[in-house]
Amino acid sequence: MYKSIIRPILFCFDPEQVHHFTFSLIAFINKIPGVPQLIKRLYAIEDKRLERKVFGLTFKNPVGLAAGFDKNAVLYNELSNFGFGFIEIGTVTPKGQPGNPKKRLFRLKDDQGIINRMGFNNLGVEAAILQLKKNKGNLIIGGNIGKNTNTKPEDYTKDYLDCFNALHPYVDYFVLNVSCPNVDSHAKLNDKDYLEELIGAVQSANRTFSKQKPILLKIAPDLNTHQLDEIIELVIKTKLDGVIASNTSVNRSELNVSQERLQAIGNGGLSGQPIKDKSTQVIKYLSENSKKAFPIIGVGGIHSAKDALEKIHAGADLIQIYTGFIYEGPKLVKDINKALLNQN
């Protein structure tokens, strides 16, 4: 029903407007008595065999919703009814910011992809905390954190620490987003020496809390093998808890969309089916060359249960969906979990 009726209607309208409409609709229907239970019956699979213990946390299933969908933590309770094992909020910055000028979100229908240059638009960390205080404790919440666009390079670390310290009581794990191509002045964040400094600062802050939270690094899918070797070295040296592979891509090769359309769209991060194989290759390289030294969350182009299993067989301990959720609908979560049960 979603792909045959609902999606064609939604895809007639501006993607960002549809996103806000869908949010409002999900919030509204979940307030109707009995509807949350109905959604759970339709989409959620409760089975102990799906549980995964990763970086000290127990996930009820390995299928998560990637950051960027629920930036401001306003809908995670309702989204959990669709059967997700965890939801990652953000990217959250210390102060609210509007992001890049619109239009900034584009569908590539023939490629089953999306290009976005949202620019970390969010309401800020305090607004996220207000929403996270409504957490019903149904699932694991990740906090994806970044810096404000206008922050000076010498204050980057402070931005991350401000978010980390404020969110620490309210999320179960953290993701340092240093690989988003949609925010200017990220060059310093790709420098290995600075990354080591940033990770060390966040880990020091983590140790000041009575209960430490896992810290992960989100990396780009466009890294070469030398850069991936550096990531492996960095993660092992700093004893990071894991890696998310991968973020969106700046590569535009082998797309069905015309060059004219791509030029009209301009810059931005590509997600969805076009980056499926690239992200899987990154996962496989990290897993094999580190000898499974750290957990990996696999994300990028998962539009079917088969795609999800490819990521897991490549070395992902958990997976996340985003663009696939938009193209395939909520049934995708159930399909993946069913496939995982069938292979047990």
C-alpha positions as CSV (number, residue, x, y, z in Angstrom):
1,M,0.0,0.0,0.0
2,Y,2.8,2.4,0.9
3,K,4.7,1.9,-2.4
4,S,1.7,1.7,-4.6
5,I,-0.5,4.5,-3.2
6,I,1.1,6.6,-0.5
7,R,4.6,7.1,-1.9
8,P,3.4,8.2,-5.4
9,I,1.3,10.9,-3.7
10,L,4.0,12.1,-1.3
11,F,6.6,12.2,-4.1
12,C,4.5,14.7,-6.0
13,F,5.5,17.3,-3.4
14,D,8.6,19.0,-2.2
15,P,10.7,16.5,-0.2
16,E,11.2,18.8,2.8
17,Q,7.6,19.8,3.0
18,V,6.6,16.1,2.8
19,H,9.1,15.3,5.7
20,H,7.3,17.9,7.9
21,F,3.9,16.7,6.8
22,T,4.8,13.1,7.5
23,F,6.1,14.0,11.0
24,S,2.8,15.8,11.8
25,L,0.8,12.8,10.5
26,I,2.7,10.2,12.5
27,A,2.4,12.4,15.7
28,F,-1.3,12.8,15.1
29,I,-2.2,9.2,14.4
30,N,-0.3,8.0,17.4
31,K,-2.5,10.1,19.6
32,I,-5.6,8.2,18.5
33,P,-6.4,5.5,21.1
34,G,-5.4,2.0,19.9
35,V,-3.4,3.2,16.9
36,P,0.1,2.8,18.5
37,Q,-0.8,-0.8,19.4
38,L,-2.1,-1.4,15.9
39,I,1.2,0.0,14.3
40,K,3.2,-2.3,16.6
41,R,1.2,-5.3,15.6
42,L,1.7,-4.5,11.9
43,Y,5.4,-3.7,12.0
44,A,7.2,-4.7,15.2
45,I,8.7,-8.1,15.8
46,E,9.4,-9.0,19.4
47,D,11.8,-11.9,19.5
48,K,14.7,-12.6,21.9
49,R,16.7,-14.0,19.0
50,L,16.9,-10.6,17.5
51,E,18.7,-9.1,20.5
52,R,22.2,-7.8,20.0
53,K,24.7,-6.9,22.7
54,V,27.0,-4.2,21.2
55,F,29.4,-1.8,23.0
56,G,27.9,-2.7,26.4
57,L,24.2,-2.0,25.3
58,T,21.5,-4.6,24.6
59,F,19.5,-3.7,21.4
60,K,16.2,-5.5,21.1
61,N,16.9,-5.8,17.4
62,P,19.8,-4.6,15.2
63,V,17.7,-2.3,12.9
64,G,18.0,1.4,13.7
65,L,16.9,4.7,12.3
66,A,19.8,6.8,11.2
67,A,20.4,10.4,12.3
68,G,18.9,13.1,10.2
69,F,15.3,11.8,10.3
70,D,14.4,12.9,13.9
71,K,16.9,15.8,14.3
72,N,15.2,17.4,17.2
73,A,14.1,14.2,19.1
74,V,10.4,15.1,18.7
75,L,9.1,11.7,17.3
76,Y,11.4,8.9,18.6
77,N,8.7,7.4,20.9
78,E,6.2,7.3,18.0
79,L,8.8,6.0,15.5
80,S,9.7,3.2,17.9
81,N,6.3,1.7,17.2
82,F,7.5,0.8,13.7
83,G,9.8,-1.8,15.2
84,F,13.1,-0.1,15.3
85,G,15.7,-1.5,17.8
86,F,17.3,2.0,18.2
87,I,16.9,5.5,17.0
88,E,19.6,8.1,16.5
89,I,18.6,11.8,17.0
90,G,20.4,14.8,15.6
91,T,22.8,16.0,14.3
92,V,22.4,18.3,17.4
93,T,24.5,21.4,17.7
94,P,24.9,23.6,20.8
95,K,22.8,26.4,19.4
96,G,19.8,26.1,17.1
97,Q,20.5,27.1,13.5
98,P,18.4,27.2,10.3
99,G,20.9,25.3,8.1
100,N,21.5,26.0,4.5
101,P,19.1,28.0,2.3
102,K,16.2,26.1,0.7
103,K,15.8,24.1,-1.6
104,R,18.2,21.7,0.0
105,L,16.6,18.3,-0.3
106,F,16.3,16.5,-3.7
107,R,15.0,13.1,-4.7
108,L,16.7,11.0,-7.4
109,K,13.8,8.7,-8.2
110,D,15.5,6.8,-11.0
111,D,18.4,6.1,-8.7
112,Q,16.4,5.6,-5.5
113,G,18.6,8.1,-3.9
114,I,18.5,11.5,-2.2
115,I,20.8,14.5,-2.3
116,N,20.7,16.8,0.7
117,R,22.6,19.8,1.9
118,M,20.5,20.5,5.0
119,G,23.5,22.0,6.9
120,F,22.8,20.7,10.4
121,N,19.4,22.5,10.7
122,N,18.2,21.9,14.2
123,L,16.7,23.6,17.3
124,G,19.8,23.2,19.4
125,V,20.8,20.9,22.3
126,E,18.4,22.4,24.9
127,A,15.4,21.9,22.7
128,A,16.5,18.3,22.2
129,I,16.8,17.7,25.9
130,L,13.2,19.0,26.5
131,Q,12.0,16.3,24.1
132,L,14.3,13.6,25.5
133,K,12.8,14.1,28.9
134,K,9.6,12.6,27.4
135,N,11.5,9.3,26.7
136,K,9.3,6.4,27.7
137,G,12.3,4.1,27.8
138,N,11.1,1.8,25.0
139,L,14.4,1.7,23.1
140,I,18.0,2.8,22.8
141,I,18.6,6.4,21.8
142,G,21.8,7.6,20.2
143,G,22.9,11.2,20.2
144,N,24.6,12.4,17.0
145,I,26.5,15.7,17.8
146,G,28.2,18.3,15.7
147,K,29.5,21.9,15.7
148,N,27.6,25.0,14.8
149,T,28.3,26.3,11.3
150,N,29.7,29.7,12.4
151,T,31.9,28.3,15.1
152,K,35.6,29.3,14.8
153,P,38.1,26.4,14.4
154,E,39.6,27.0,17.8
155,D,36.2,26.4,19.4
156,Y,35.1,23.2,17.5
157,T,36.0,21.0,20.4
158,K,34.0,23.2,22.8
159,D,30.9,22.8,20.6
160,Y,31.2,19.0,20.8
161,L,31.8,19.1,24.5
162,D,28.8,21.4,25.1
163,C,26.6,18.9,23.3
164,F,28.1,15.9,24.9
165,N,27.9,17.1,28.5
166,A,24.3,18.4,28.1
167,L,23.0,15.3,26.4
168,H,24.9,12.7,28.5
169,P,22.0,12.0,30.9
170,Y,19.5,11.5,28.1
171,V,21.0,9.3,25.4
172,D,22.5,5.8,25.5
173,Y,25.4,6.4,23.1
174,F,27.1,9.2,21.2
175,V,28.2,9.7,17.6
176,L,30.8,12.3,16.7
177,N,29.7,13.6,13.3
178,V,32.8,14.8,11.6
179,S,32.1,13.6,8.0
180,C,29.0,15.5,6.9
181,P,29.7,17.1,3.5
182,N,26.8,19.6,3.9
183,V,28.4,22.0,6.3
184,D,31.2,24.4,5.5
185,S,34.6,24.5,7.2
186,H,34.8,20.8,8.0
187,A,38.4,20.5,6.8
188,K,39.9,20.5,10.3
189,L,37.5,17.7,11.3
190,N,39.1,15.5,8.7
191,D,42.6,16.0,10.1
192,K,43.8,12.9,11.9
193,D,45.7,14.8,14.6
194,Y,42.7,17.0,15.4
195,L,40.4,14.0,15.4
196,E,42.6,12.4,18.0
197,E,42.5,15.6,20.1
198,L,38.7,15.8,19.8
199,I,38.1,12.2,20.7
200,G,40.5,12.5,23.7
201,A,38.6,15.6,25.0
202,V,35.2,13.9,24.7
203,Q,36.5,10.7,26.4
204,S,37.9,12.8,29.2
205,A,34.5,14.4,29.7
206,N,32.9,11.0,29.6
207,R,35.0,9.8,32.5
208,T,33.6,12.6,34.7
209,F,30.2,10.9,34.7
210,S,29.4,8.0,37.0
211,K,28.1,6.0,34.0
212,Q,30.2,6.3,30.9
213,K,28.4,6.2,27.5
214,P,29.8,4.6,24.3
215,I,31.3,7.0,21.8
216,L,31.3,6.3,18.0
217,L,32.8,8.0,15.0
218,K,30.8,8.5,11.8
219,I,32.9,8.3,8.7
220,A,32.4,9.2,5.0
221,P,32.0,6.5,2.3
222,D,34.5,8.2,0.0
223,L,37.7,7.4,2.0
224,N,40.5,5.5,0.2
225,T,42.2,2.5,1.7
226,H,45.0,4.7,3.2
227,Q,42.5,6.9,5.0
228,L,40.6,3.8,6.2
229,D,43.8,2.4,7.6
230,E,44.2,5.7,9.5
231,I,40.7,5.3,10.8
232,I,41.4,1.8,12.1
233,E,44.6,3.0,13.7
234,L,42.8,6.0,15.3
235,V,39.9,3.9,16.7
236,I,42.2,1.3,18.2
237,K,44.7,3.9,19.6
238,T,42.0,6.0,21.2
239,K,39.9,3.0,22.2
240,L,36.7,4.4,20.6
241,D,33.7,2.2,21.1
242,G,32.9,1.9,17.4
243,V,32.4,3.3,13.9
244,I,29.3,4.2,11.8
245,A,30.0,3.5,8.1
246,S,28.9,5.5,6.4
247,N,27.7,9.1,6.0
248,T,26.5,10.5,2.7
249,S,28.8,10.7,-0.4
250,V,30.0,13.5,-2.6
251,N,30.6,11.1,-5.5
252,R,28.2,11.4,-8.4
253,S,29.5,8.6,-10.7
254,E,27.3,5.9,-12.3
255,L,24.0,7.7,-11.6
256,N,21.0,7.5,-13.9
257,V,20.0,11.1,-13.4
258,S,21.1,13.5,-16.1
259,Q,24.1,15.7,-15.7
260,E,21.8,18.7,-16.2
261,R,19.7,17.8,-13.2
262,L,22.8,17.2,-11.1
263,Q,24.2,20.6,-12.0
264,A,20.8,22.2,-11.2
265,I,20.8,20.5,-7.8
266,G,24.4,21.5,-6.9
267,N,26.4,20.2,-4.0
268,G,25.2,18.0,-1.2
269,G,25.5,14.5,0.3
270,L,24.2,11.5,-1.7
271,S,22.4,8.7,0.1
272,G,20.3,5.7,-0.8
273,Q,20.9,2.9,-3.3
274,P,23.7,4.7,-5.2
275,I,26.0,4.4,-2.2
276,K,25.0,0.9,-1.1
277,D,28.0,-1.0,-2.5
278,K,30.5,1.7,-1.5
279,S,29.4,1.7,2.1
280,T,29.4,-2.1,2.2
281,Q,33.0,-2.1,0.9
282,V,34.0,0.3,3.6
283,I,32.4,-1.9,6.3
284,K,34.1,-5.0,4.9
285,Y,37.5,-3.3,4.7
286,L,37.2,-2.0,8.3
287,S,36.1,-5.3,9.7
288,E,38.7,-7.4,7.9
289,N,41.7,-5.1,8.3
290,S,41.0,-4.4,12.0
291,K,40.3,-8.1,12.6
292,K,36.9,-7.1,14.1
293,A,38.7,-4.9,16.7
294,F,35.6,-2.7,17.1
295,P,31.9,-2.8,16.4
296,I,30.5,-1.2,13.2
297,I,27.1,0.2,12.5
298,G,26.4,-0.2,8.8
299,V,24.3,2.4,7.0
300,G,24.0,3.4,3.3
301,G,21.6,2.2,0.6
302,I,19.7,-0.4,2.6
303,H,16.4,-0.7,0.7
304,S,15.7,-4.4,1.3
305,A,16.3,-7.3,3.7
306,K,19.0,-8.5,1.2
307,D,20.8,-5.2,1.4
308,A,20.7,-5.4,5.2
309,L,22.1,-8.9,5.2
310,E,24.9,-7.9,2.9
311,K,26.0,-5.2,5.4
312,I,25.9,-7.7,8.3
313,H,27.8,-10.4,6.3
314,A,30.4,-7.7,5.5
315,G,31.0,-7.1,9.2
316,A,28.3,-4.7,10.5
317,D,27.1,-5.5,14.0
318,L,24.1,-3.2,13.7
319,I,22.5,-1.4,10.8
320,Q,20.6,1.8,10.2
321,I,18.2,2.9,7.5
322,Y,17.0,6.3,6.4
323,T,16.6,6.8,2.6
324,G,15.3,3.2,2.4
325,F,12.7,4.0,5.0
326,I,11.5,6.9,2.7
327,Y,11.5,4.8,-0.5
328,E,10.3,1.5,0.9
329,G,8.1,2.5,3.9
330,P,7.9,1.1,7.4
331,K,7.5,-2.5,6.2
332,L,11.3,-2.5,5.5
333,V,12.1,-2.8,9.3
334,K,9.9,-5.8,9.6
335,D,11.2,-7.4,6.4
336,I,14.8,-7.1,7.7
337,N,14.0,-8.5,11.1
338,K,12.1,-11.4,9.6
339,A,15.1,-12.2,7.3
340,L,17.4,-12.2,10.3
341,L,15.1,-14.7,12.1
342,N,14.9,-16.9,9.0
343,Q,18.7,-17.2,8.8
344,N,19.0,-18.2,12.5
